[in-house]
Amino acid sequence: MNNVQKNYMVEKAAYDAAKENEDWELVERLEIPYLEAESEMVEWALDHADKSNMIPPELILTLRDKWMFPQYHERMVDLAFRLSV
């Protein structure tokens, strides 16, 4: 696990805990850092996949533009979290 993935894990855990505790002010404060960590992790994974030719260039472009769409989001985040370097 690299630092980008660790950062995502920390931000997600804090965000999820705040939601579970229904601390909506804290959820609001943590939302942007959590989403930024998620975006950074997915971009890192796409960069890695592109450099190692794991995914065709056309699909990389599509995923960069659309990874946050519901049909791609969960799978992209899961893939980025599980990817090892």
PAZAPA-4460 file (N, C-alpha, C; in steps of 0.05 Angstrom, whole numbers, plus 32768, in hexadecimal, padded with zeros to 4 digits):
% residues 85
    n_x    n_y    n_z   ca_x   ca_y   ca_z    c_x    c_y    c_z   seq   type   mol
   8011   7FE9   8000   8000   8000   8000   8012   8019   8000     1      M     A
   800C   802B   7FEE   801C   8044   7FED   800F   805A   7FFD     2      N     A
   801D   8071   7FFE   8013   8088   800E   7FF8   8093   8003     3      N     A
   7FF4   8092   7FE9   7FDB   809C   7FDE   7FC4   808A   7FE8     4      V     A
   7FC8   8070   7FE7   7FB3   805E   7FF1   7FAF   8060   800F     5      Q     A
   7FC5   8063   801E   7FC2   8067   803B   7FB3   8080   8042     6      K     A
   7FB9   8096   8034   7FAB   80AF   8039   7F8D   80AC   8033     7      N     A
   7F86   809E   801E   7F6A   8099   8018   7F5D   8089   802E     8      Y     A
   7F6B   8074   8037   7F60   8063   804C   7F5A   8073   8066     9      M     A
   7F6D   8085   806D   7F6A   8096   8085   7F52   80A9   8082    10      V     A
   7F51   80B6   806B   7F3C   80CA   8066   7F20   80BC   8065    11      E     A
   7F1F   80A5   8058   7F06   8096   8056   7EFD   808D   8072    12      K     A
   7F0F   8082   8082   7F08   8079   809C   7EFD   8090   80AE    13      A     A
   7F09   80A7   80AC   7F00   80BE   80BC   7EE4   80C7   80B2    14      A     A
   7EE1   80C8   8098   7EC7   80D0   808D   7EB1   80BD   8094    15      Y     A
   7EB7   80A3   8091   7EA3   808E   8097   7E9C   808E   80B5    16      D     A
   7EAF   8093   80C6   7EAA   8094   80E3   7E98   80AB   80EA    17      A     A
   7E9D   80C2   80DD   7E8D   80DA   80E2   7E70   80D5   80D9    18      A     A
   7E6D   80C8   80C2   7E52   80C2   80B8   7E44   80AE   80CB    19      K     A
   7E52   809A   80D4   7E46   8086   80E5   7E3D   8093   8100    20      E     A
   7E4D   80A6   8109   7E46   80B4   8122   7E32   80CB   811E    21      N     A
   7E2A   80CF   8105   7E18   80E4   80FD   7E21   8100   8106    22      E     A
   7E3B   8104   8104   7E48   811E   810A   7E4A   812D   80F0    23      D     A
   7E34   813A   80E9   7E31   8145   80CE   7E44   815D   80C9    24      W     A
   7E4B   816C   80DE   7E5E   8181   80DB   7E7A   8176   80D4    25      E     A
   7E81   8160   80E2   7E9B   8153   80DC   7E9A   8147   80C0    26      L     A
   7E84   813A   80B9   7E82   812F   809E   7E87   8144   8089    27      V     A
   7E7B   815C   808D   7E7E   8171   807A   7E9C   817A   8079    28      E     A
   7EA9   817C   808F   7EC6   8184   808F   7ED8   816F   8083    29      R     A
   7ED1   8155   8086   7EE1   8140   807B   7EDB   8138   805E    30      L     A
   7EC5   8141   8054   7EBD   8139   8039   7ED1   8141   8023    31      E     A
   7EDA   8159   8023   7EEC   8162   800E   7F07   8154   8010    32      I     A
   7F14   8152   8027   7F2D   8142   8028   7F29   8125   8020    33      P     A
   7F12   8119   8028   7F0D   80FD   8020   7F0A   80FB   8002    34      Y     A
   7EFB   810D   7FF5   7EF7   810B   7FD8   7F11   8111   7FC9    35      L     A
   7F21   8124   7FD4   7F3B   812A   7FC7   7F4E   8111   7FC9    36      E     A
   7F4E   8104   7FE0   7F5F   80EC   7FE3   7F55   80D6   7FD0    37      A     A
   7F3B   80D3   7FCD   7F31   80BF   7FBB   7F39   80C5   7F9E    38      E     A
   7F36   80DE   7F96   7F3D   80E7   7F7B   7F5B   80E3   7F76    39      S     A
   7F6B   80EA   7F8A   7F88   80E7   7F87   7F90   80C9   7F83    40      E     A
   7F82   80B8   7F92   7F88   809B   7F90   7F80   8090   7F75    41      M     A
   7F69   8098   7F6B   7F60   808E   7F51   7F72   8099   7F3B    42      V     A
   7F7A   80B2   7F3C   7F8C   80BE   7F28   7FA7   80AF   7F29    43      E     A
   7FB1   80AA   7F41   7FCA   809A   7F44   7FC7   807F   7F37    44      W     A
   7FB1   8071   7F3C   7FAD   8057   7F30   7FAB   8058   7F12    45      A     A
   7F9E   806C   7F07   7F9C   806F   7EEA   7FB7   8076   7EDE    46      L     A
   7FC7   8087   7EEC   7FE2   808D   7EE2   7FF3   8073   7EE1    47      D     A
   7FF1   8064   7EF6   8000   804A   7EF8   7FF7   8037   7EE2    48      H     A
   7FDD   8034   7EDF   7FD2   8022   7ECA   7FDB   802C   7EAE    49      A     A
   7FDB   8046   7EAA   7FE3   8051   7E90   8001   804B   7E8A    50      D     A
   8012   8051   7E9E   802F   804D   7E9A   8036   8030   7E96    51      K     A
   8027   801E   7EA3   802E   8002   7EA1   801E   7FF3   7E8B    52      S     A
   800F   8003   7E7C   7FFE   7FF8   7E66   7FEB   7FE2   7E6F    53      N     A
   7FE0   7FE5   7E87   7FCD   7FD2   7E92   7FB1   7FD6   7E86    54      M     A
   7FAC   7FEF   7E7D   7F92   7FF6   7E72   7F97   8005   7E58    55      I     A
   7F88   8000   7E43   7F8C   800E   7E29   7F89   802C   7E2D    56      P     A
   7F99   803C   7E1E   7F99   8059   7E21   7F7D   8065   7E1D    57      P     A
   7F6D   805A   7E0B   7F52   8065   7E07   7F41   8062   7E20    58      E     A
   7F43   804B   7E2D   7F34   8046   7E46   7F3E   8058   7E5D    59      L     A
   7F58   805C   7E5E   7F63   806E   7E72   7F56   808A   7E70    60      I     A
   7F55   8094   7E57   7F48   80AE   7E53   7F2B   80AF   7E5C    61      L     A
   7F1D   809A   7E55   7F01   8098   7E5D   7EFE   8097   7E7C    62      T     A
   7F0F   8087   7E88   7F0D   8084   7EA5   7F16   809E   7EB3    63      L     A
   7F29   80AC   7EA9   7F31   80C6   7EB5   7F1A   80D9   7EB5    64      R     A
   7F0A   80D9   7EA0   7EF4   80EB   7E9D   7EDB   80E2   7EAD    65      D     A
   7ED8   80C8   7EB0   7EBF   80BE   7EBA   7EC0   80AC   7ED3    66      K     A
   7ED7   80AA   7EE0   7EDA   8097   7EF7   7EC7   809E   7F0D    67      W     A
   7EBE   80B7   7F10   7EAC   80BE   7F26   7E8F   80B8   7F1F    68      M     A
   7E89   80B0   7F07   7E6D   80A9   7EFF   7E66   808F   7F0E    69      F     A
   7E4C   808C   7F16   7E44   8075   7F26   7E4C   805A   7F1A    70      P     A
   7E4B   8057   7F00   7E51   803D   7EF4   7E6F   8036   7EF6    71      Q     A
   7E80   8049   7EFB   7E9D   8044   7EFC   7EA8   8048   7F19    72      Y     A
   7E9C   8059   7F28   7EA8   8063   7F41   7EB1   804D   7F54    73      H     A
   7E9F   803C   7F5D   7EA6   8028   7F71   7EBB   8015   7F67    74      E     A
   7EBA   800D   7F4E   7ECE   7FFB   7F43   7EE9   8009   7F41    75      R     A
   7EEA   8022   7F39   7F03   8030   7F37   7F10   8035   7F52    76      M     A
   7F01   803C   7F66   7F0C   8041   7F80   7F16   8026   7F8C    77      V     A
   7F07   8011   7F88   7F10   7FF7   7F92   7F2A   7FEE   7F84    78      D     A
   7F2B   7FF1   7F6A   7F43   7FEA   7F5B   7F5B   7FFA   7F64    79      L     A
   7F57   8015   7F67   7F6D   8026   7F6F   7F77   801F   7F8B    80      A     A
   7F64   8017   7F9C   7F6C   8010   7FB7   7F7C   7FF6   7FB8    81      F     A
   7F74   7FE3   7FA7   7F81   7FC9   7FA7   7F9B   7FC8   7F96    82      R     A
   7F9F   7FDB   7F85   7FB6   7FDB   7F74   7FD0   7FDE   7F84    83      L     A
   7FE3   7FCD   7F7E   7FFD   7FCF   7F8C   8013   7FD6   7F78    84      S     A
   8027   7FE3   7F82   803D   7FEB   7F71   8057   7FDE   7F7B    85      V     A
***
